[in-house]
Each structure stands twice: as C-alpha cells, then as structure tokens.
C-alpha cells in the first residue's frame, strides 16, 4: 500500500473504534446493559489497536495475534504506556 492509502485505512479503523465506543456508551447509559457495553468497549479498543497496526501494514486474522503483537511492539517498548 502507498502511504496515503495506509493513512486512510488507519483513519478508517480509528473512526470505527470511535463509533464503536459511542455505541458502547449508548448501550451502557440507555440500556444499562453492562455485558453489551463491555463487548462494544472491547471492540473499540481492538479497532484502535488495528488502526495503529495499519500504519505498519500489519494485520492478523486472530484477536490474540493482534494483541500479542501490539503488546510486544508497543507496550513492552513503552511506545504506549502500560496504563
């Protein structure tokens, strides 16, 4: 992928994360469905991580692989704080 396409793809994934977080907040506030809100919040985080990985043109099929790579390359190296 060229640089512009890569950035656009990352921005698309980040917007998906934001939209999913908004859905999570709605489910929590309006429906008081903690399980549903938690599920959407997890996916918001997952999509945000995938937005970061898109900048490297990295993608994985399994959630555990996405999380493992992000932890190894971004958390353990303190690019993103553990907090």
Backbone atoms as SQL, in Angstrom:
CREATE TABLE atoms (id INTEGER PRIMARY KEY, chain TEXT, resi INTEGER, resn TEXT, atom TEXT, x REAL, y REAL, z REAL);
INSERT INTO atoms VALUES
  (1, 'A', 1, 'UNK', 'N', 0.838, -1.179, 0.000),
  (2, 'A', 1, 'UNK', 'CA', 0.000, 0.000, 0.000),
  (3, 'A', 1, 'UNK', 'C', 0.881, 1.240, 0.000),
  (4, 'A', 2, 'UNK', 'N', 0.434, 2.269, -0.717),
  (5, 'A', 2, 'UNK', 'CA', 1.176, 3.524, -0.657),
  (6, 'A', 2, 'UNK', 'C', 0.831, 4.253, 0.643),
  (7, 'A', 3, 'UNK', 'N', 1.613, 5.283, 0.948),
  (8, 'A', 3, 'UNK', 'CA', 1.491, 5.963, 2.236),
  (9, 'A', 3, 'UNK', 'C', 0.102, 6.567, 2.443),
  (10, 'A', 4, 'UNK', 'N', -0.445, 7.196, 1.424),
  (11, 'A', 4, 'UNK', 'CA', -1.772, 7.820, 1.550),
  (12, 'A', 4, 'UNK', 'C', -2.853, 6.783, 1.821),
  (13, 'A', 5, 'UNK', 'N', -2.810, 5.677, 1.128),
  (14, 'A', 5, 'UNK', 'CA', -3.780, 4.602, 1.337),
  (15, 'A', 5, 'UNK', 'C', -3.647, 4.029, 2.742),
  (16, 'A', 6, 'UNK', 'N', -2.427, 3.858, 3.184),
  (17, 'A', 6, 'UNK', 'CA', -2.164, 3.338, 4.531),
  (18, 'A', 6, 'UNK', 'C', -2.754, 4.265, 5.586),
  (19, 'A', 7, 'UNK', 'N', -2.522, 5.559, 5.438),
  (20, 'A', 7, 'UNK', 'CA', -3.057, 6.534, 6.398),
  (21, 'A', 7, 'UNK', 'C', -4.579, 6.546, 6.360),
  (22, 'A', 8, 'UNK', 'N', -5.154, 6.521, 5.180),
  (23, 'A', 8, 'UNK', 'CA', -6.617, 6.499, 5.058),
  (24, 'A', 8, 'UNK', 'C', -7.212, 5.259, 5.712),
  (25, 'A', 9, 'UNK', 'N', -6.560, 4.124, 5.529),
  (26, 'A', 9, 'UNK', 'CA', -7.043, 2.882, 6.125),
  (27, 'A', 9, 'UNK', 'C', -6.966, 2.945, 7.646),
  (28, 'A', 10, 'UNK', 'N', -5.875, 3.491, 8.151),
  (29, 'A', 10, 'UNK', 'CA', -5.732, 3.661, 9.596),
  (30, 'A', 10, 'UNK', 'C', -6.809, 4.597, 10.138),
  (31, 'A', 11, 'UNK', 'N', -7.062, 5.700, 9.449),
  (32, 'A', 11, 'UNK', 'CA', -8.097, 6.648, 9.874),
  (33, 'A', 11, 'UNK', 'C', -9.484, 5.995, 9.854),
  (34, 'A', 12, 'UNK', 'N', -9.735, 5.164, 8.850),
  (35, 'A', 12, 'UNK', 'CA', -11.000, 4.435, 8.785),
  (36, 'A', 12, 'UNK', 'C', -11.167, 3.537, 10.013),
  (37, 'A', 13, 'UNK', 'N', -10.103, 2.819, 10.363),
  (38, 'A', 13, 'UNK', 'CA', -10.175, 1.937, 11.527),
  (39, 'A', 13, 'UNK', 'C', -10.330, 2.728, 12.819),
  (40, 'A', 14, 'UNK', 'N', -9.678, 3.875, 12.906),
  (41, 'A', 14, 'UNK', 'CA', -9.812, 4.705, 14.102),
  (42, 'A', 14, 'UNK', 'C', -11.230, 5.250, 14.221),
  (43, 'A', 15, 'UNK', 'N', -11.828, 5.634, 13.106),
  (44, 'A', 15, 'UNK', 'CA', -13.221, 6.103, 13.147),
  (45, 'A', 15, 'UNK', 'C', -14.155, 4.978, 13.563),
  (46, 'A', 16, 'UNK', 'N', -13.868, 3.779, 13.097),
  (47, 'A', 16, 'UNK', 'CA', -14.654, 2.612, 13.504),
  (48, 'A', 16, 'UNK', 'C', -14.539, 2.401, 15.012),
  (49, 'A', 17, 'UNK', 'N', -13.351, 2.606, 15.560),
  (50, 'A', 17, 'UNK', 'CA', -13.152, 2.492, 17.012),
  (51, 'A', 17, 'UNK', 'C', -13.981, 3.541, 17.747),
  (52, 'A', 18, 'UNK', 'N', -13.961, 4.773, 17.273),
  (53, 'A', 18, 'UNK', 'CA', -14.725, 5.851, 17.912),
  (54, 'A', 18, 'UNK', 'C', -16.226, 5.575, 17.852),
  (55, 'A', 19, 'UNK', 'N', -16.702, 5.138, 16.700),
  (56, 'A', 19, 'UNK', 'CA', -18.128, 4.819, 16.552),
  (57, 'A', 19, 'UNK', 'C', -18.534, 3.685, 17.486),
  (58, 'A', 20, 'UNK', 'N', -17.686, 2.695, 17.601),
  (59, 'A', 20, 'UNK', 'CA', -17.982, 1.552, 18.465),
  (60, 'A', 20, 'UNK', 'C', -17.968, 1.968, 19.931),
  (61, 'A', 21, 'UNK', 'N', -17.068, 2.861, 20.304),
  (62, 'A', 21, 'UNK', 'CA', -17.057, 3.373, 21.672),
  (63, 'A', 21, 'UNK', 'C', -18.329, 4.160, 21.971),
  (64, 'A', 22, 'UNK', 'N', -18.786, 4.951, 21.010),
  (65, 'A', 22, 'UNK', 'CA', -20.053, 5.677, 21.184),
  (66, 'A', 22, 'UNK', 'C', -21.216, 4.707, 21.378),
  (67, 'A', 23, 'UNK', 'N', -21.205, 3.629, 20.625),
  (68, 'A', 23, 'UNK', 'CA', -22.240, 2.607, 20.777),
  (69, 'A', 23, 'UNK', 'C', -22.173, 1.990, 22.169),
  (70, 'A', 24, 'UNK', 'N', -20.963, 1.733, 22.639),
  (71, 'A', 24, 'UNK', 'CA', -20.787, 1.183, 23.983),
  (72, 'A', 24, 'UNK', 'C', -21.377, 2.116, 25.037),
  (73, 'A', 25, 'UNK', 'N', -21.091, 3.404, 24.908),
  (74, 'A', 25, 'UNK', 'CA', -21.611, 4.378, 25.867),
  (75, 'A', 25, 'UNK', 'C', -23.134, 4.436, 25.828),
  (76, 'A', 26, 'UNK', 'N', -23.705, 4.366, 24.629),
  (77, 'A', 26, 'UNK', 'CA', -25.159, 4.363, 24.494),
  (78, 'A', 26, 'UNK', 'C', -25.760, 3.137, 25.175),
  (79, 'A', 27, 'UNK', 'N', -25.198, 1.984, 24.900),
  (80, 'A', 27, 'UNK', 'CA', -25.706, 0.737, 25.489),
  (81, 'A', 27, 'UNK', 'C', -25.653, 0.805, 27.009),
  (82, 'A', 28, 'UNK', 'N', -24.583, 1.366, 27.538),
  (83, 'A', 28, 'UNK', 'CA', -24.444, 1.465, 28.987),
  (84, 'A', 28, 'UNK', 'C', -25.451, 2.452, 29.571),
  (85, 'A', 29, 'UNK', 'N', -25.522, 3.644, 29.013),
  (86, 'A', 29, 'UNK', 'CA', -26.373, 4.707, 29.572),
  (87, 'A', 29, 'UNK', 'C', -27.851, 4.451, 29.348),
  (88, 'A', 30, 'UNK', 'N', -28.204, 4.101, 28.134),
  (89, 'A', 30, 'UNK', 'CA', -29.617, 3.988, 27.774),
  (90, 'A', 30, 'UNK', 'C', -30.227, 2.631, 28.103),
  (91, 'A', 31, 'UNK', 'N', -29.449, 1.589, 27.913),
  (92, 'A', 31, 'UNK', 'CA', -29.986, 0.244, 28.099),
  (93, 'A', 31, 'UNK', 'C', -29.525, -0.394, 29.402),
  (94, 'A', 32, 'UNK', 'N', -28.523, 0.204, 30.010),
  (95, 'A', 32, 'UNK', 'CA', -27.919, -0.328, 31.228),
  (96, 'A', 32, 'UNK', 'C', -27.540, -1.803, 31.066),
  (97, 'A', 33, 'UNK', 'N', -27.020, -2.098, 29.905),
  (98, 'A', 33, 'UNK', 'CA', -26.573, -3.458, 29.566),
  (99, 'A', 33, 'UNK', 'C', -25.056, -3.490, 29.693),
  (100, 'A', 34, 'UNK', 'N', -24.573, -3.912, 30.848),
  (101, 'A', 34, 'UNK', 'CA', -23.141, -3.902, 31.113),
  (102, 'A', 34, 'UNK', 'C', -22.382, -4.888, 30.235),
  (103, 'A', 35, 'UNK', 'N', -22.963, -6.031, 29.985),
  (104, 'A', 35, 'UNK', 'CA', -22.296, -7.028, 29.145),
  (105, 'A', 35, 'UNK', 'C', -22.167, -6.511, 27.715),
  (106, 'A', 36, 'UNK', 'N', -23.240, -5.977, 27.178),
  (107, 'A', 36, 'UNK', 'CA', -23.205, -5.436, 25.820),
  (108, 'A', 36, 'UNK', 'C', -22.258, -4.260, 25.698),
  (109, 'A', 37, 'UNK', 'N', -22.274, -3.380, 26.696),
  (110, 'A', 37, 'UNK', 'CA', -21.380, -2.213, 26.678),
  (111, 'A', 37, 'UNK', 'C', -19.927, -2.659, 26.764),
  (112, 'A', 38, 'UNK', 'N', -19.661, -3.648, 27.596),
  (113, 'A', 38, 'UNK', 'CA', -18.299, -4.162, 27.720),
  (114, 'A', 38, 'UNK', 'C', -17.823, -4.785, 26.413),
  (115, 'A', 39, 'UNK', 'N', -18.701, -5.511, 25.752),
  (116, 'A', 39, 'UNK', 'CA', -18.367, -6.122, 24.470),
  (117, 'A', 39, 'UNK', 'C', -17.999, -5.060, 23.445),
  (118, 'A', 40, 'UNK', 'N', -18.796, -4.016, 23.343),
  (119, 'A', 40, 'UNK', 'CA', -18.521, -2.939, 22.386),
  (120, 'A', 40, 'UNK', 'C', -17.252, -2.179, 22.763),
  (121, 'A', 41, 'UNK', 'N', -17.007, -1.987, 24.059),
  (122, 'A', 41, 'UNK', 'CA', -15.790, -1.298, 24.503),
  (123, 'A', 41, 'UNK', 'C', -14.551, -2.110, 24.117),
  (124, 'A', 42, 'UNK', 'N', -14.632, -3.427, 24.283),
  (125, 'A', 42, 'UNK', 'CA', -13.522, -4.294, 23.871),
  (126, 'A', 42, 'UNK', 'C', -13.235, -4.100, 22.387),
  (127, 'A', 43, 'UNK', 'N', -14.281, -4.121, 21.572),
  (128, 'A', 43, 'UNK', 'CA', -14.084, -3.970, 20.131),
  (129, 'A', 43, 'UNK', 'C', -13.575, -2.582, 19.776),
  (130, 'A', 44, 'UNK', 'N', -13.971, -1.559, 20.512),
  (131, 'A', 44, 'UNK', 'CA', -13.444, -0.210, 20.269),
  (132, 'A', 44, 'UNK', 'C', -11.930, -0.206, 20.467),
  (133, 'A', 45, 'UNK', 'N', -11.474, -0.833, 21.540),
  (134, 'A', 45, 'UNK', 'CA', -10.036, -0.922, 21.808),
  (135, 'A', 45, 'UNK', 'C', -9.354, -1.740, 20.706),
  (136, 'A', 46, 'UNK', 'N', -9.959, -2.842, 20.351),
  (137, 'A', 46, 'UNK', 'CA', -9.405, -3.709, 19.315),
  (138, 'A', 46, 'UNK', 'C', -9.257, -2.957, 17.992),
  (139, 'A', 47, 'UNK', 'N', -10.288, -2.212, 17.594),
  (140, 'A', 47, 'UNK', 'CA', -10.224, -1.459, 16.340),
  (141, 'A', 47, 'UNK', 'C', -9.177, -0.350, 16.416),
  (142, 'A', 48, 'UNK', 'N', -9.014, 0.268, 17.577),
  (143, 'A', 48, 'UNK', 'CA', -7.987, 1.305, 17.743),
  (144, 'A', 48, 'UNK', 'C', -6.587, 0.700, 17.598),
  (145, 'A', 49, 'UNK', 'N', -6.393, -0.468, 18.179),
  (146, 'A', 49, 'UNK', 'CA', -5.108, -1.157, 18.024),
  (147, 'A', 49, 'UNK', 'C', -4.865, -1.484, 16.552),
  (148, 'A', 50, 'UNK', 'N', -5.887, -1.959, 15.870),
  (149, 'A', 50, 'UNK', 'CA', -5.742, -2.295, 14.455),
  (150, 'A', 50, 'UNK', 'C', -5.469, -1.043, 13.613),
  (151, 'A', 51, 'UNK', 'N', -5.939, 0.119, 14.058),
  (152, 'A', 51, 'UNK', 'CA', -5.623, 1.374, 13.371),
  (153, 'A', 51, 'UNK', 'C', -4.134, 1.663, 13.460),
  (154, 'A', 52, 'UNK', 'N', -3.557, 1.422, 14.631),
  (155, 'A', 52, 'UNK', 'CA', -2.109, 1.613, 14.808),
  (156, 'A', 52, 'UNK', 'C', -1.351, 0.627, 13.928),
  (157, 'A', 53, 'UNK', 'N', -1.762, -0.609, 13.945),
  (158, 'A', 53, 'UNK', 'CA', -1.060, -1.629, 13.157),
  (159, 'A', 53, 'UNK', 'C', -1.183, -1.373, 11.656),
  (160, 'A', 54, 'UNK', 'N', -2.269, -0.746, 11.247),
  (161, 'A', 54, 'UNK', 'CA', -2.440, -0.436, 9.823),
  (162, 'A', 54, 'UNK', 'C', -1.336, 0.493, 9.324),
  (163, 'A', 55, 'UNK', 'N', -0.829, 1.342, 10.209),
  (164, 'A', 55, 'UNK', 'CA', 0.259, 2.242, 9.813),
  (165, 'A', 55, 'UNK', 'C', 1.533, 1.481, 9.467),
  (166, 'A', 56, 'UNK', 'N', 1.639, 0.260, 9.969),
  (167, 'A', 56, 'UNK', 'CA', 2.773, -0.624, 9.659),
  (168, 'A', 56, 'UNK', 'C', 2.434, -1.635, 8.569),
  (169, 'A', 57, 'UNK', 'N', 1.223, -1.548, 8.054),
  (170, 'A', 57, 'UNK', 'CA', 0.722, -2.554, 7.107),
  (171, 'A', 57, 'UNK', 'C', 0.752, -3.947, 7.714),
  (172, 'A', 58, 'UNK', 'N', 0.443, -4.018, 9.005),
  (173, 'A', 58, 'UNK', 'CA', 0.373, -5.297, 9.721),
  (174, 'A', 58, 'UNK', 'C', -1.092, -5.645, 9.945),
  (175, 'A', 59, 'UNK', 'N', -1.406, -6.908, 9.772),
  (176, 'A', 59, 'UNK', 'CA', -2.755, -7.385, 10.048),
  (177, 'A', 59, 'UNK', 'C', -2.684, -8.855, 10.416),
  (178, 'A', 60, 'UNK', 'N', -3.584, -9.262, 11.264),
  (179, 'A', 60, 'UNK', 'CA', -3.635, -10.638, 11.729),
  (180, 'A', 60, 'UNK', 'C', -5.078, -11.106, 11.693),
  (181, 'A', 61, 'UNK', 'N', -5.283, -12.389, 11.528),
  (182, 'A', 61, 'UNK', 'CA', -6.628, -12.950, 11.482),
  (183, 'A', 61, 'UNK', 'C', -7.225, -13.141, 12.865),
  (184, 'A', 62, 'UNK', 'N', -6.388, -13.458, 13.833),
  (185, 'A', 62, 'UNK', 'CA', -6.897, -13.786, 15.166),
  (186, 'A', 62, 'UNK', 'C', -6.651, -12.637, 16.146),
  (187, 'A', 63, 'UNK', 'N', -7.633, -12.417, 17.008),
  (188, 'A', 63, 'UNK', 'CA', -7.525, -11.363, 18.011),
  (189, 'A', 63, 'UNK', 'C', -6.282, -11.537, 18.863),
  (190, 'A', 64, 'UNK', 'N', -6.010, -12.752, 19.273),
  (191, 'A', 64, 'UNK', 'CA', -4.871, -12.973, 20.166),
  (192, 'A', 64, 'UNK', 'C', -3.565, -12.588, 19.495),
  (193, 'A', 65, 'UNK', 'N', -3.469, -12.739, 18.178),
  (194, 'A', 65, 'UNK', 'CA', -2.251, -12.356, 17.464),
  (195, 'A', 65, 'UNK', 'C', -2.102, -10.837, 17.385),
  (196, 'A', 66, 'UNK', 'N', -3.218, -10.145, 17.185),
  (197, 'A', 66, 'UNK', 'CA', -3.207, -8.681, 17.174),
  (198, 'A', 66, 'UNK', 'C', -2.735, -8.164, 18.525),
  (199, 'A', 67, 'UNK', 'N', -3.312, -8.682, 19.577),
  (200, 'A', 67, 'UNK', 'CA', -2.991, -8.226, 20.933),
  (201, 'A', 67, 'UNK', 'C', -1.546, -8.570, 21.288),
  (202, 'A', 68, 'UNK', 'N', -1.111, -9.769, 20.948),
  (203, 'A', 68, 'UNK', 'CA', 0.265, -10.179, 21.262),
  (204, 'A', 68, 'UNK', 'C', 1.276, -9.285, 20.547),
  (205, 'A', 69, 'UNK', 'N', 1.031, -9.007, 19.272),
  (206, 'A', 69, 'UNK', 'CA', 1.952, -8.151, 18.515),
  (207, 'A', 69, 'UNK', 'C', 1.965, -6.736, 19.093),
  (208, 'A', 70, 'UNK', 'N', 0.793, -6.199, 19.385),
  (209, 'A', 70, 'UNK', 'CA', 0.712, -4.851, 19.951),
  (210, 'A', 70, 'UNK', 'C', 1.443, -4.779, 21.292),
  (211, 'A', 71, 'UNK', 'N', 1.228, -5.765, 22.139),
  (212, 'A', 71, 'UNK', 'CA', 1.921, -5.782, 23.424),
  (213, 'A', 71, 'UNK', 'C', 3.433, -5.840, 23.247),
  (214, 'A', 72, 'UNK', 'N', 3.882, -6.698, 22.348),
  (215, 'A', 72, 'UNK', 'CA', 5.324, -6.870, 22.129),
  (216, 'A', 72, 'UNK', 'C', 5.964, -5.610, 21.547),
  (217, 'A', 73, 'UNK', 'N', 5.328, -5.035, 20.535),
  (218, 'A', 73, 'UNK', 'CA', 5.949, -3.931, 19.798),
  (219, 'A', 73, 'UNK', 'C', 5.654, -2.543, 20.366),
  (220, 'A', 74, 'UNK', 'N', 4.555, -2.395, 21.092),
  (221, 'A', 74, 'UNK', 'CA', 4.150, -1.058, 21.529),
  (222, 'A', 74, 'UNK', 'C', 4.086, -0.893, 23.049),
  (223, 'A', 75, 'UNK', 'N', 3.666, -1.918, 23.745),
  (224, 'A', 75, 'UNK', 'CA', 3.563, -1.816, 25.204),
  (225, 'A', 75, 'UNK', 'C', 4.911, -2.134, 25.850),
  (226, 'A', 76, 'UNK', 'N', 5.496, -3.247, 25.485),
  (227, 'A', 76, 'UNK', 'CA', 6.781, -3.642, 26.079),
  (228, 'A', 76, 'UNK', 'C', 7.903, -2.665, 25.757),
  (229, 'A', 77, 'UNK', 'N', 7.801, -1.983, 24.615),
  (230, 'A', 77, 'UNK', 'CA', 8.808, -0.990, 24.230),
  (231, 'A', 77, 'UNK', 'C', 8.447, 0.400, 24.749),
  (232, 'A', 78, 'UNK', 'N', 7.333, 0.484, 25.431),
  (233, 'A', 78, 'UNK', 'CA', 6.826, 1.712, 26.056),
  (234, 'A', 78, 'UNK', 'C', 6.508, 2.827, 25.065),
  (235, 'A', 79, 'UNK', 'N', 6.214, 2.459, 23.816),
  (236, 'A', 79, 'UNK', 'CA', 5.689, 3.443, 22.863),
  (237, 'A', 79, 'UNK', 'C', 4.331, 3.918, 23.364),
  (238, 'A', 80, 'UNK', 'N', 3.544, 2.967, 23.868),
  (239, 'A', 80, 'UNK', 'CA', 2.309, 3.270, 24.573),
  (240, 'A', 80, 'UNK', 'C', 2.513, 2.835, 26.012),
  (241, 'A', 81, 'UNK', 'N', 2.109, 3.674, 26.977),
  (242, 'A', 81, 'UNK', 'CA', 2.282, 3.279, 28.378),
  (243, 'A', 81, 'UNK', 'C', 1.354, 2.129, 28.747),
  (244, 'A', 82, 'UNK', 'N', 1.800, 1.330, 29.674),
  (245, 'A', 82, 'UNK', 'CA', 1.013, 0.197, 30.132),
  (246, 'A', 82, 'UNK', 'C', -0.340, 0.641, 30.700),
  (247, 'A', 83, 'UNK', 'N', -0.389, 1.837, 31.270),
  (248, 'A', 83, 'UNK', 'CA', -1.636, 2.381, 31.801),
  (249, 'A', 83, 'UNK', 'C', -2.685, 2.410, 30.750);
